[in-house]
Amino acid sequence: MGASYQIPIPGVQMGHAIDQRVMTGVTACLFEQPAVTAMHIMGGAPGTRDTELLNPEFTVSEVDALVLSGGSAFGLDAATGVQAWLKENDRGIELDPVRIPIAPCAILFDMRNEGDKNWGQYPPYRELGYQAMQSVSRNVDLGRAGAAYGARTANTPGGFGMAGAKLSAAGQVCAAVAVNAVGSPLVGDTAHFWAAPFEEGNEFGGRGYPHPWPADAKQGRTKSGQRVAGANTTLALVITDVALDAAQAKRIAVAAHDGFARALYPVHTPADGDLVFVASTGQVAVDDEALLDLGVLAGNVTARAIARGVYEAMADEADA
């Protein structure tokens, strides 16, 4: 893992933990102060823990951390390790005489890779969640890292990617994505990314679109033998310093899914559990026009993060 990304938003850190034998991992995102958070699912086979709380009509709208994990349903246990770290550090909602840390979790399916899944009585995800919290930093590894360590797409390694942008008025947004899609980030059988029009600074190779356009580009590439529900999933976390309430964060999560459609083909299938979290640290107040801008940029940075994660994972795999 060579490339990394510096989180631009104050008060936010991320950490990875991996198990090389099992070929899986966990990514945890820690907020210095509880962050207003929402979520939107567009894949047909999601796996989540404590996410129902994030719907705007319910009581809890702020979280201490967010968790992305491999391991399918086993990976939901990663949130237990994250909560253990949070409790040790006196984080959570105060309900006398205890604090209850809120750390929603989403999982992807990496159970068909070559890792050894015979882990014994208990899976490793609780410990991986705790280890991920111990390693949190503003500087985050990209490529084959964290929740995307054992991930794949139809024709590339999966990867963990990040990208960011500034709003035209004030505020900024960044996306972190663990890519494990049933579809492909590449146009046909070329090395060109579907997200090419949104690339900034050659962050995923500067390849542009292919010329001439491949005749078979519209034929969707999918993972061999994995066109079944629950066997894939791309997870995104969009973070902004723009102040949002829960309903506004939900709308930004919907808009961020546009980035999936710009970067993966096919996408949002019955075999994916595609999901976006949006978290607001609330430092920057903006008007309604800026919120529209935020929705546009949320989709853009999500598309870029998907391509960047795969690009860096391809480099990691080549160097292995």
C-alpha positions as CSV (number, residue, x, y, z in Angstrom):
1,M,0.0,0.0,0.0
2,G,1.8,3.1,-1.3
3,A,-0.7,5.8,-1.9
4,S,-2.5,7.7,0.8
5,Y,-5.0,10.6,1.2
6,Q,-5.0,13.4,3.8
7,I,-8.6,14.0,5.1
8,P,-9.2,17.7,4.6
9,I,-12.1,18.1,7.0
10,P,-11.1,19.0,10.6
11,G,-12.3,16.6,13.4
12,V,-12.4,13.5,11.2
13,Q,-10.0,10.5,11.3
14,M,-10.0,7.0,9.7
15,G,-8.2,3.8,10.5
16,H,-7.8,0.4,8.8
17,A,-7.2,-3.0,10.1
18,I,-6.7,-6.2,8.0
19,D,-6.3,-9.9,8.5
20,Q,-4.0,-11.2,5.7
21,R,-4.8,-14.9,6.4
22,V,-8.6,-14.4,6.1
23,M,-8.0,-11.8,3.4
24,T,-10.4,-9.3,4.8
25,G,-10.5,-6.0,6.7
26,V,-12.3,-3.2,8.5
27,T,-12.3,0.6,8.1
28,A,-13.5,2.9,10.9
29,C,-14.2,6.6,10.7
30,L,-14.0,8.6,14.0
31,F,-15.6,12.0,14.5
32,E,-14.1,14.3,17.1
33,Q,-17.6,15.5,17.9
34,P,-20.8,13.5,17.1
35,A,-21.7,14.0,13.5
36,V,-25.2,14.3,11.9
37,T,-25.5,11.3,9.7
38,A,-27.9,9.8,7.2
39,M,-27.8,6.8,4.9
40,H,-29.3,5.7,1.6
41,I,-29.3,2.2,0.1
42,M,-29.8,1.5,-3.6
43,G,-28.3,-2.0,-3.9
44,G,-30.6,-5.0,-3.6
45,A,-28.7,-6.9,-0.9
46,P,-27.4,-4.6,1.9
47,G,-26.1,-5.7,5.3
48,T,-26.1,-3.1,8.1
49,R,-26.2,-2.6,11.9
50,D,-27.7,0.3,13.8
51,T,-28.5,2.2,10.5
52,E,-32.3,2.4,11.0
53,L,-31.6,5.1,13.7
54,L,-30.3,7.3,10.9
55,N,-33.6,7.8,9.2
56,P,-34.7,11.4,9.8
57,E,-37.9,10.5,11.6
58,F,-36.1,8.7,14.4
59,T,-34.5,9.9,17.6
60,V,-30.8,9.6,17.0
61,S,-29.2,11.7,14.2
62,E,-25.6,11.9,15.4
63,V,-23.0,9.2,15.5
64,D,-19.6,8.9,17.1
65,A,-18.1,6.7,14.4
66,L,-19.0,4.8,11.2
67,V,-17.8,1.3,10.3
68,L,-17.2,-0.4,6.9
69,S,-16.3,-4.0,7.0
70,G,-15.6,-7.1,4.9
71,G,-16.9,-10.5,6.0
72,S,-20.6,-10.3,4.9
73,A,-22.9,-10.7,8.0
74,F,-19.9,-11.8,10.1
75,G,-18.4,-8.3,9.5
76,L,-21.2,-6.6,11.4
77,D,-19.4,-7.7,14.6
78,A,-16.7,-5.0,13.7
79,A,-19.0,-2.4,15.3
80,T,-18.6,-4.2,18.6
81,G,-14.9,-3.6,18.6
82,V,-15.4,0.0,17.6
83,Q,-17.9,0.5,20.4
84,A,-15.5,-1.0,22.8
85,W,-12.8,1.6,21.9
86,L,-15.4,4.4,22.1
87,K,-16.5,3.3,25.5
88,E,-12.9,3.2,26.8
89,N,-12.6,6.8,25.5
90,D,-15.8,8.0,27.2
91,R,-17.7,8.5,24.0
92,G,-21.4,8.0,23.4
93,I,-24.9,9.2,24.4
94,E,-25.1,9.8,28.1
95,L,-27.9,7.7,29.6
96,D,-27.1,7.7,33.3
97,P,-25.2,5.8,34.6
98,V,-23.6,4.8,31.2
99,R,-22.7,6.1,27.8
100,I,-23.9,4.3,24.7
101,P,-21.5,4.8,21.7
102,I,-23.3,5.0,18.3
103,A,-21.3,3.4,15.5
104,P,-23.5,2.2,12.6
105,C,-21.9,-0.4,10.4
106,A,-22.2,-1.6,6.8
107,I,-20.6,-4.7,5.3
108,L,-19.5,-6.0,1.9
109,F,-19.1,-9.6,0.7
110,D,-15.5,-10.8,0.4
111,M,-16.1,-14.5,1.4
112,R,-15.2,-16.0,-2.0
113,N,-11.6,-14.8,-2.2
114,E,-8.7,-17.1,-1.5
115,G,-8.4,-16.2,2.2
116,D,-8.9,-18.9,4.9
117,K,-12.4,-18.5,6.3
118,N,-12.0,-21.3,8.8
119,W,-11.3,-18.9,11.7
120,G,-12.6,-21.1,14.5
121,Q,-15.3,-20.3,17.0
122,Y,-15.5,-16.5,16.4
123,P,-14.7,-14.4,13.3
124,P,-12.0,-11.8,13.6
125,Y,-14.1,-8.7,13.0
126,R,-14.6,-7.5,16.6
127,E,-10.8,-7.3,17.1
128,L,-10.3,-5.8,13.6
129,G,-12.8,-3.0,14.5
130,Y,-10.9,-2.3,17.7
131,Q,-7.6,-2.3,15.9
132,A,-9.0,0.1,13.2
133,M,-9.9,2.6,15.9
134,Q,-6.5,2.3,17.4
135,S,-4.9,3.3,14.1
136,V,-7.1,6.3,13.2
137,S,-5.3,9.2,11.5
138,R,-5.9,12.1,9.2
139,N,-3.7,10.2,6.7
140,V,-5.5,7.2,5.1
141,D,-4.0,4.4,3.0
142,L,-5.6,3.8,-0.4
143,G,-5.8,0.7,-2.6
144,R,-5.8,-2.8,-1.0
145,A,-6.7,-1.5,2.5
146,G,-9.2,-1.8,5.3
147,A,-12.7,-3.0,4.3
148,A,-11.6,-3.3,0.7
149,Y,-8.6,-5.5,1.4
150,G,-10.2,-8.7,0.1
151,A,-12.6,-7.0,-2.4
152,R,-12.8,-7.4,-6.2
153,T,-14.9,-6.1,-9.1
154,A,-15.9,-7.9,-12.3
155,N,-12.4,-7.5,-13.8
156,T,-10.1,-5.7,-11.3
157,P,-9.1,-5.9,-7.7
158,G,-11.4,-3.9,-5.4
159,G,-10.0,-1.0,-3.5
160,F,-10.3,1.7,-0.9
161,G,-10.4,5.2,-2.5
162,M,-10.9,8.8,-1.4
163,A,-11.4,12.1,-3.2
164,G,-12.4,15.6,-2.2
165,A,-13.6,19.0,-3.4
166,K,-14.4,22.5,-2.2
167,L,-17.7,24.2,-2.7
168,S,-17.8,27.3,-4.7
169,A,-19.0,29.4,-1.7
170,A,-17.7,27.8,1.5
171,G,-17.2,24.3,2.8
172,Q,-15.8,21.1,1.5
173,V,-16.7,17.5,0.9
174,C,-14.8,14.2,0.6
175,A,-15.7,10.6,-0.1
176,A,-14.3,7.4,1.1
177,V,-15.3,4.2,-0.8
178,A,-14.7,0.5,-0.4
179,V,-15.2,-0.9,-3.9
180,N,-16.5,-4.5,-4.2
181,A,-18.9,-4.2,-7.1
182,V,-20.5,-7.0,-9.1
183,G,-19.9,-4.7,-12.1
184,S,-16.8,-3.1,-13.6
185,P,-15.1,0.3,-13.1
186,L,-13.5,0.0,-16.6
187,V,-15.0,0.6,-20.0
188,G,-15.4,-2.7,-21.7
189,D,-12.1,-4.6,-21.8
190,T,-10.0,-1.5,-21.8
191,A,-7.9,0.1,-19.0
192,H,-10.0,3.3,-19.1
193,F,-12.3,4.2,-16.2
194,W,-16.0,5.0,-16.6
195,A,-15.3,7.9,-14.1
196,A,-12.8,9.6,-16.5
197,P,-14.7,12.8,-17.1
198,F,-14.6,13.6,-13.3
199,E,-10.9,12.9,-12.8
200,E,-8.7,15.6,-11.3
201,G,-4.9,15.8,-11.5
202,N,-4.4,12.3,-13.1
203,E,-5.5,10.8,-9.8
204,F,-6.4,7.5,-11.5
205,G,-3.9,7.6,-14.4
206,G,-5.2,10.3,-16.6
207,R,-6.3,7.8,-19.2
208,G,-9.5,9.6,-20.4
209,Y,-12.0,7.7,-22.4
210,P,-10.9,5.1,-25.0
211,H,-10.7,6.0,-28.7
212,P,-12.3,4.5,-30.6
213,W,-15.1,3.6,-28.3
214,P,-15.2,-0.2,-27.7
215,A,-18.1,-1.8,-29.6
216,D,-18.8,-4.1,-26.7
217,A,-18.7,-1.4,-24.0
218,K,-22.4,-1.7,-23.3
219,Q,-22.0,-5.4,-22.4
220,G,-21.8,-5.3,-18.7
221,R,-19.0,-7.2,-17.1
222,T,-19.9,-9.1,-13.9
223,K,-18.1,-11.3,-11.5
224,S,-18.1,-14.9,-12.7
225,G,-20.4,-17.0,-10.5
226,Q,-21.3,-14.1,-8.3
227,R,-24.6,-12.8,-9.8
228,V,-26.4,-13.7,-6.6
229,A,-27.8,-11.4,-3.8
230,G,-25.3,-10.4,-1.2
231,A,-22.1,-11.5,-2.9
232,N,-20.7,-8.0,-3.7
233,T,-21.5,-4.4,-2.5
234,T,-19.7,-1.0,-2.7
235,L,-19.8,1.1,0.4
236,A,-19.3,4.9,0.5
237,L,-18.9,7.5,3.2
238,V,-19.4,11.1,2.2
239,I,-18.2,13.6,4.8
240,T,-18.7,17.4,4.8
241,D,-18.1,20.3,7.1
242,V,-21.3,21.9,5.8
243,A,-24.0,22.0,8.5
244,L,-26.8,19.6,7.6
245,D,-29.8,18.3,9.4
246,A,-30.8,14.7,9.1
247,A,-33.2,15.2,6.2
248,Q,-30.7,17.3,4.3
249,A,-28.0,14.7,4.9
250,K,-30.4,12.0,3.5
251,R,-30.8,14.1,0.3
252,I,-27.1,14.4,-0.2
253,A,-26.8,10.6,0.3
254,V,-29.3,10.1,-2.5
255,A,-27.3,12.5,-4.8
256,A,-24.0,10.8,-3.9
257,H,-25.3,7.5,-5.5
258,D,-25.0,9.3,-8.8
259,G,-21.3,8.8,-8.4
260,F,-21.8,5.0,-8.3
261,A,-23.6,5.2,-11.7
262,R,-20.8,7.4,-13.1
263,A,-18.0,5.0,-12.1
264,L,-19.4,1.4,-12.2
265,Y,-21.3,-0.6,-14.8
266,P,-23.6,-2.3,-14.1
267,V,-24.5,-0.9,-10.7
268,H,-27.2,-1.0,-8.0
269,T,-28.0,-4.6,-9.0
270,P,-29.9,-7.2,-7.0
271,A,-26.4,-8.7,-6.3
272,D,-25.0,-5.5,-4.7
273,G,-25.8,-3.9,-1.4
274,D,-24.7,-0.5,-2.5
275,L,-25.0,2.1,0.3
276,V,-23.9,5.7,1.0
277,F,-23.5,7.2,4.5
278,V,-23.4,11.1,4.7
279,A,-21.9,12.7,7.8
280,S,-21.8,16.4,8.6
281,T,-19.4,17.9,11.1
282,G,-21.4,21.1,11.0
283,Q,-18.7,23.8,11.0
284,V,-19.9,25.7,7.9
285,A,-23.4,27.2,7.5
286,V,-24.6,27.6,3.9
287,D,-27.7,28.6,1.9
288,D,-29.9,26.4,-0.2
289,E,-27.9,27.2,-3.4
290,A,-24.8,25.8,-1.7
291,L,-26.7,22.7,-0.7
292,L,-27.4,22.1,-4.4
293,D,-23.7,22.5,-5.1
294,L,-22.9,20.0,-2.3
295,G,-25.2,17.4,-3.9
296,V,-23.5,17.7,-7.2
297,L,-20.0,17.5,-5.7
298,A,-21.0,14.5,-3.5
299,G,-21.7,12.6,-6.7
300,N,-18.5,13.7,-8.3
301,V,-16.1,12.9,-5.4
302,T,-17.8,9.5,-5.0
303,A,-17.2,8.6,-8.6
304,R,-13.5,9.8,-8.3
305,A,-13.0,7.8,-5.1
306,I,-14.3,4.6,-6.7
307,A,-11.9,4.9,-9.6
308,R,-9.0,6.0,-7.4
309,G,-9.5,3.0,-5.0
310,V,-9.4,0.5,-7.9
311,Y,-6.5,2.3,-9.6
312,E,-4.4,2.1,-6.4
313,A,-5.4,-1.5,-5.8
314,M,-4.3,-2.4,-9.3
315,A,-0.9,-0.9,-8.5
316,D,-0.7,-2.7,-5.2
317,E,-1.6,-6.0,-6.9
318,A,1.1,-5.4,-9.5
319,D,3.7,-4.7,-6.9
320,A,2.8,-7.8,-4.8
